[in-house]
Amino acid sequence: MIDPTSVDYDGLIPNNVGLNADPRLRRALESWHPSCLDWWKARGPEGFQANLVYLRTAISVEPEGWAKFGYVKMPEYRWGILLAPAILDRRVPFGAHKGEPAWQEVPGEYRAMLRRLIVVQGDTEPASVEQQRYLGRTAPSLYDLRNLFQVNVEEARHLWAMVYLLQKYFGRDGREEAEDLLRRNSGDQDSPRLLGAFNETTPDWLAFFMFTFFTDRDGKMQLHALAQSGFDPLSRTCRFMLTEEAHHMFVGQSGVGRIIERTCAAMRDAGIDDPTDIARVRAQGVIDLPTLQKRANLHFSLTLDLFGNEISTNAANAFNAGLKGRFLEDQIPDDHLLIGATYTVPRLRDGRIVEEEAPALSALNIRLRDDYVADAASAVERWWNRIIARAGFGYRLSLPHVAFNRRIGEFATIDADPDGNILSAPEWQRRRGAFLPSPDDDAFVASLMQPVTEPGAFASWIAPPRAGIDGKPGDFEYVRLRNG
């Protein structure tokens, strides 16, 4: 009998899904494995394929003690297929099939819809690896370099998770989709990734930290919604992925927090009382707080587009089918059917932003987006503004209005400032540099991106972490750069 909490490492593909008992599926995945390795070597972390990196690898899916740490070359990392333990007698928790036994096979009438959900989620995983492939060249420390690579290998493992579902449950269509996940490339003109934010560049480490704070937080929300799915293999897959996603967000929120800590310390040392005195702050070799605000504005607004249109028939259909729920669906005190229920939605009416009641089923995208905004805003207060306040400065970082800098949805046709005031096109162009990073801002951040490779050393623009990975000392060699 298969132990659902331990991982079989005897074969090529570590797993807790009993691959040895399914020779057809095992052969299909083993045949896809070389293509995945080719993709990793061609589009994964550039210049570090032969180096030993101190990474964690899943050895169990139990909540505690599920990972071990050790040195490994990234192409030899044991990517695997890991599902959270099954819940006995699990039922579809929402939608028209609420209360029915959760599906172990794909319901025929929902096959296309379910495949699309899996493909879109799967496409984001390799995309972020591709976006971040050159960052290793300018890492501010070996600690941060290792964190980048940990995020990268886990995103690749999440790709494996989605490919397993496609290969096992969707036959030839699934195999073709699995190949397409490797064919598309972030930012490629002919075969871009499916979602716009995953075709943006990640040019520097500030962008990486903002991405992992904001965009991986969207990943958290989407995985939570899919973890509620009545299709049990998808639910179990996403429940385990959430244990890894938490680290990705930690990298972002602690990374920006450490930048803020270093900036505040440099301002105190230089006797700078005004954080908006950008020239003086930058002269200390640190990133000024207004530039951090502009980058937050950018990444937050790009991430909001990932939630799609405010009113969505597709979201309603996926909920009604029992395939994709809401954030923390099992903790919402309603009937989980939403027939006749309404939800407040901001709309653009006669050149003004107003709030209207809409059918709750059609407003599921915005409900998930609202949950995301609340989660991100809380984290900004807890992680970033608290550091600034403790340092004695009155500056405060905030999230812009949901109408700001949008390309998808209700507000894609207007220009709005971070407070939600609608601007004319000329006014937007005149003031844009006050809201979003200017070329000069980006050039300054780029000038700081010089690699620091001595164990225990950190770039001048970022503070060391409070604690090391896996309890290691401050001068631990997280990446061995001379072992290649």
C-alpha positions in Angstrom: 0.0 0.0 0.0 1.3 3.5 -0.9 2.2 5.7 2.0 0.6 9.1 1.0 2.9 11.1 3.3 6.3 9.7 2.2 8.0 10.1 -1.2 9.4 7.2 -3.3 12.9 8.1 -4.4 13.8 4.8 -6.1 12.8 5.8 -9.6 13.7 8.6 -11.9 10.7 10.7 -10.7 10.2 11.1 -7.0 6.5 10.7 -6.2 3.9 9.7 -3.7 1.3 8.8 -6.4 2.4 5.2 -7.1 4.0 5.7 -10.5 5.4 2.2 -10.4 1.9 0.9 -10.5 1.1 2.8 -13.7 3.7 1.9 -16.3 2.0 3.9 -19.1 2.0 7.1 -17.1 5.5 6.5 -15.8 6.8 6.0 -19.4 5.0 9.2 -20.6 6.5 11.3 -17.8 10.0 9.8 -18.2 9.7 10.6 -21.9 8.9 14.3 -21.0 11.8 14.4 -18.4 14.6 15.0 -21.0 12.6 17.9 -22.6 12.2 19.4 -19.2 15.9 19.2 -18.5 16.7 20.7 -21.8 14.3 23.6 -21.0 15.9 24.1 -17.6 19.4 24.2 -19.0 18.4 26.6 -21.8 16.1 28.9 -19.9 16.8 28.3 -16.2 19.4 30.1 -14.0 22.1 31.2 -16.4 25.7 30.4 -15.5 25.1 28.3 -12.4 24.2 24.9 -13.7 27.4 23.3 -12.4 27.5 24.9 -9.0 26.5 23.2 -5.8 23.6 25.0 -4.1 22.3 24.4 -0.5 18.6 23.5 -1.3 15.7 21.9 0.4 14.1 18.9 -1.2 10.7 17.4 -0.2 10.9 14.0 1.3 7.4 13.9 2.8 4.1 15.8 2.5 3.5 16.0 6.2 3.1 19.5 7.5 6.1 19.2 9.8 9.5 17.9 8.8 8.7 17.5 5.1 12.0 18.7 3.7 15.7 18.0 3.9 18.6 20.3 3.1 21.8 19.6 1.2 24.1 20.6 -1.6 22.9 19.7 -5.1 23.6 20.8 -8.6 20.3 22.3 -9.9 20.0 20.0 -13.0 20.3 17.1 -10.6 17.6 18.4 -8.3 15.0 15.7 -7.6 11.9 17.3 -9.0 8.9 15.1 -8.2 5.1 14.7 -8.1 3.7 15.3 -4.6 0.1 15.3 -3.6 -1.2 16.2 -0.1 -2.7 13.2 1.7 -6.3 12.4 0.6 -9.1 13.4 2.9 -11.4 10.5 3.8 -14.8 10.8 2.2 -14.1 14.3 0.8 -17.1 16.0 -0.9 -17.4 18.7 -3.5 -17.6 21.8 -1.3 -19.4 24.3 -3.5 -21.4 24.8 -6.7 -24.1 22.7 -8.4 -22.5 19.4 -7.2 -22.0 20.5 -3.6 -22.1 17.5 -1.3 -21.4 14.9 -4.0 -18.3 12.7 -3.6 -15.2 14.5 -4.8 -14.1 13.3 -8.3 -11.1 11.1 -8.7 -11.5 11.2 -12.5 -12.2 14.1 -14.8 -16.0 14.7 -15.2 -16.6 14.4 -18.9 -18.8 17.5 -19.2 -16.1 19.7 -17.6 -13.0 18.2 -19.3 -12.1 21.3 -21.4 -12.7 23.7 -18.6 -10.6 21.8 -16.1 -7.8 21.3 -18.6 -7.7 25.1 -19.2 -7.5 25.8 -15.5 -4.6 23.4 -15.2 -2.8 24.7 -18.3 -3.0 28.4 -17.2 -1.7 27.6 -13.7 1.0 25.4 -15.2 2.1 28.1 -17.6 3.0 30.5 -14.8 5.5 28.1 -13.2 8.2 27.9 -15.9 7.5 31.5 -16.9 8.8 33.0 -13.6 12.0 30.8 -13.9 12.5 32.3 -17.4 11.9 35.8 -16.1 14.5 35.4 -13.4 17.2 33.5 -15.3 19.9 36.2 -15.3 19.5 37.5 -11.8 22.3 35.2 -10.4 24.8 37.5 -12.1 24.1 40.4 -9.7 23.1 38.6 -6.5 23.6 40.8 -3.4 24.8 37.8 -1.3 25.1 34.0 -1.4 22.1 33.9 0.9 20.0 35.7 -1.6 21.4 33.7 -4.5 20.4 30.5 -2.8 16.9 31.8 -2.2 16.5 32.7 -5.8 17.5 29.2 -6.8 15.2 27.6 -4.2 12.3 29.6 -5.7 13.4 28.5 -9.2 13.6 24.8 -8.5 10.3 24.8 -6.7 8.6 26.6 -9.6 9.9 23.9 -11.8 8.5 21.3 -9.4 5.1 23.0 -9.6 5.4 22.7 -13.4 5.9 18.9 -12.8 2.8 18.9 -10.6 0.6 20.3 -13.4 2.2 18.1 -16.1 1.4 15.1 -14.0 -2.3 16.0 -14.0 -2.3 16.7 -17.7 -0.5 13.5 -18.6 -2.5 11.2 -16.3 -6.0 12.6 -16.8 -6.1 14.1 -20.3 -4.5 11.6 -22.7 -3.1 12.9 -25.9 -4.4 16.4 -25.3 -2.6 16.4 -22.0 0.7 15.3 -23.6 0.4 18.0 -26.2 -0.3 20.6 -23.5 2.7 19.4 -21.5 4.9 20.0 -24.5 3.5 23.4 -25.1 4.3 24.4 -21.5 8.0 24.1 -22.5 7.5 25.6 -26.0 6.2 28.9 -24.8 8.7 31.4 -23.5 8.3 34.5 -21.3 8.4 37.6 -23.4 8.7 35.7 -26.7 7.1 37.6 -29.6 5.7 34.5 -31.3 5.0 32.2 -28.4 4.7 34.2 -25.2 3.4 33.0 -21.9 -0.4 33.0 -21.5 -0.7 35.8 -18.9 0.7 39.3 -19.4 2.5 39.7 -16.1 4.6 36.6 -16.9 5.9 38.2 -20.0 7.4 41.2 -18.2 11.1 41.4 -17.5 12.7 41.0 -14.1 15.7 43.2 -14.6 17.1 43.5 -11.0 16.8 42.2 -7.5 14.3 44.8 -6.4 12.0 43.6 -9.2 12.5 40.0 -8.0 11.6 40.8 -4.5 8.6 42.8 -5.6 7.6 39.9 -7.9 7.8 37.3 -5.2 5.9 39.6 -2.8 3.1 40.6 -5.1 2.9 38.1 -8.0 3.6 35.0 -5.9 0.9 36.2 -3.6 -1.5 36.0 -6.5 -0.2 32.4 -6.9 -1.2 31.8 -3.3 -4.7 33.0 -3.9 -5.1 31.0 -7.1 -3.8 27.9 -5.4 -6.1 28.3 -2.5 -9.1 28.6 -4.9 -8.0 25.5 -6.8 -7.2 23.6 -3.6 -11.0 23.8 -3.0 -11.7 22.0 -6.3 -14.1 19.1 -6.4 -11.5 17.3 -8.7 -9.6 15.8 -5.9 -6.2 15.2 -7.6 -6.0 19.0 -8.4 -7.1 19.9 -4.8 -4.4 17.6 -3.3 -1.7 18.9 -5.7 -2.4 22.6 -4.9 -2.6 21.9 -1.2 1.0 20.7 -1.2 2.1 23.5 -3.5 0.9 26.0 -1.0 3.6 24.8 1.5 6.3 25.8 -1.0 4.6 29.0 -2.1 4.8 30.4 1.4 8.6 30.5 1.1 8.5 32.4 -2.2 6.4 35.2 -0.6 8.8 35.2 2.4 11.7 35.8 0.0 9.9 38.9 -1.4 8.5 40.4 1.8 11.7 39.9 3.8 13.8 41.0 0.8 12.1 44.3 0.5 12.0 44.6 4.3 15.8 44.2 4.4 16.1 46.9 1.7 14.0 49.2 3.9 16.0 48.4 7.0 19.3 49.2 5.2 17.9 52.5 3.7 16.5 53.7 7.1 19.9 52.9 8.8 21.8 54.8 6.1 19.4 57.8 6.5 19.9 57.8 10.2 23.7 57.6 9.9 23.7 60.5 7.4 21.4 62.6 9.5 18.7 62.6 6.8 15.3 63.4 8.2 13.3 63.6 5.0 13.0 60.3 3.1 11.8 62.2 0.0 15.2 63.9 -0.3 16.0 61.4 -3.0 19.4 62.7 -4.1 20.8 62.6 -0.6 19.4 59.2 0.1 20.8 57.7 -3.1 24.2 59.3 -2.4 24.4 56.8 0.5 24.3 53.9 -1.9 20.8 52.7 -0.9 17.3 52.7 -2.5 15.1 55.6 -1.5 11.6 54.9 -0.2 9.8 56.8 -3.0 11.4 54.5 -5.5 10.2 51.5 -3.5 6.7 53.0 -3.6 6.9 53.3 -7.4 8.0 49.8 -7.8 5.2 48.6 -5.5 2.7 50.5 -7.6 4.1 48.8 -10.7 4.1 45.3 -9.5 0.8 45.5 -7.7 -1.0 46.9 -10.7 0.5 44.3 -13.0 -0.5 41.5 -10.6 -4.1 42.8 -10.4 -4.5 42.1 -14.1 -3.9 38.4 -13.4 -7.3 38.2 -11.8 -9.0 39.0 -15.1 -12.2 40.8 -15.8 -14.3 41.9 -12.8 -17.4 40.3 -14.2 -16.6 36.8 -15.6 -18.8 34.1 -17.0 -15.9 31.7 -17.0 -15.3 32.2 -13.3 -19.0 31.6 -12.6 -19.0 28.5 -14.7 -15.9 27.1 -12.9 -17.5 27.7 -9.5 -20.8 26.3 -10.5 -19.1 23.2 -11.9 -17.2 22.7 -8.6 -13.8 23.1 -10.2 -12.5 26.4 -8.7 -13.7 27.9 -5.4 -13.0 31.0 -3.5 -10.1 31.9 -1.1 -10.7 29.8 2.0 -14.0 28.6 0.6 -14.5 26.2 3.6 -14.4 29.1 6.0 -17.0 31.3 4.3 -20.4 31.3 6.2 -22.8 31.0 3.3 -24.5 28.3 1.3 -21.6 27.9 -1.2 -24.1 28.0 -4.1 -24.4 31.8 -4.5 -27.7 31.5 -6.3 -29.3 35.0 -6.0 -26.4 36.3 -3.9 -24.7 39.6 -4.8 -21.3 41.2 -4.4 -20.1 44.8 -4.6 -18.1 45.6 -7.7 -16.4 48.9 -8.7 -17.5 49.9 -12.2 -16.8 52.7 -14.6 -19.9 54.7 -15.2 -20.1 58.0 -17.1 -16.5 58.8 -16.4 -16.7 58.0 -12.7 -15.8 55.0 -10.6 -18.9 53.8 -8.7 -19.8 50.7 -6.7 -22.6 48.5 -7.9 -24.1 45.2 -6.8 -23.5 42.3 -9.2 -24.4 38.7 -9.1 -21.9 37.0 -6.8 -21.4 34.1 -9.2 -20.2 36.6 -11.9 -18.1 38.6 -9.5 -15.9 35.7 -8.3 -12.7 37.2 -9.9 -13.1 40.5 -8.1 -13.9 38.7 -4.8 -10.6 36.8 -5.1 -8.9 40.0 -6.1 -10.4 41.8 -3.0 -9.0 39.0 -0.8 -5.6 39.4 -2.5 -5.6 43.2 -1.9 -6.5 42.8 1.8 -3.8 40.2 2.2 -1.2 42.3 0.4 -2.1 45.5 2.3 -1.9 43.7 5.6 1.6 42.3 4.7 2.8 45.8 3.7 1.8 47.1 7.1 3.2 44.2 9.1 6.5 43.8 7.1 7.4 47.1 5.6 5.7 50.1 7.3 6.5 48.7 10.8 10.3 48.8 9.9 10.0 52.4 8.8 8.0 53.4 11.9 10.5 51.7 14.2 13.3 53.6 12.5 11.5 56.9 13.4 10.5 58.0 9.9 7.0 59.2 9.1 7.0 57.8 5.5 4.4 55.1 4.7 4.2 52.7 1.8 0.8 52.0 0.5 -1.0 50.1 -2.3 -2.5 52.1 -5.2 -6.2 52.1 -6.1 -7.4 49.1 -8.1 -8.0 51.4 -11.1 -4.4 52.5 -11.3 -2.3 51.4 -14.3 -4.6 48.7 -15.5 -4.5 46.8 -18.8 -7.2 44.3 -18.2 -10.7 44.7 -16.9 -13.0 47.6 -16.1 -10.3 50.3 -15.8 -8.2 49.3 -18.8 -9.5 52.2 -20.8 -8.8 55.0 -18.3 -5.8 56.6 -16.6 -6.1 57.0 -12.9 -3.6 58.1 -10.2 -2.8 56.0 -7.2 -5.7 57.5 -5.3 -8.2 56.5 -8.0 -8.7 59.9 -9.5 -9.3 59.7 -13.2 -6.8 61.7 -15.3 -6.7 63.0 -18.8 -4.2 61.4 -21.1 -1.9 64.5 -21.1 -2.1 64.7 -17.3 -1.2 61.0 -17.0 1.8 61.5 -19.3 2.9 64.6 -17.3 2.6 62.9 -13.9 3.5 59.3 -14.8 7.0 59.6 -13.5 5.7 60.4 -10.0 3.7 57.2 -9.9 5.8 54.6 -11.8 9.5 54.0 -12.1 11.2 56.4 -14.5 14.2 55.5 -16.7 16.4 57.4 -14.2 14.9 55.4 -11.3 15.6 52.1 -13.1 19.1 53.2 -14.0 19.9 54.0 -10.4 18.7 50.7 -9.2 20.6 48.9 -11.9 23.8 50.8 -10.9 23.6 49.1 -7.5 23.3 45.6 -8.9 26.9 44.5 -8.3 27.4 40.9 -7.3 28.6 40.0 -3.8 30.0 36.5 -3.6 32.0 36.3 -0.3 30.2 34.1 2.3 28.6 36.3 4.9 28.9 39.5 2.9 26.0 41.6 1.6 25.6 44.4 -0.9 25.5 47.9 0.6 21.8 48.4 -0.3 20.4 45.5 1.6 20.6 44.4 5.3 21.6 40.8 6.3 18.7 38.6 7.3 17.8 38.0 11.0 18.6 34.3 10.7 20.2 32.0 8.2 18.6 29.1 6.2 18.3 25.8 8.1 19.9 27.4 11.2 23.2 28.0 9.3 25.6 30.7 10.5 26.0 34.1 8.8 29.1 33.2 6.9 27.7 29.9 5.5 28.5 29.2 1.9 25.0 28.7 0.5 26.3 28.5 -3.1 29.7 27.0 -3.9 30.9 29.1 -6.8 34.2 27.4 -7.3 33.1 23.8 -7.5 32.2 23.7 -11.1 
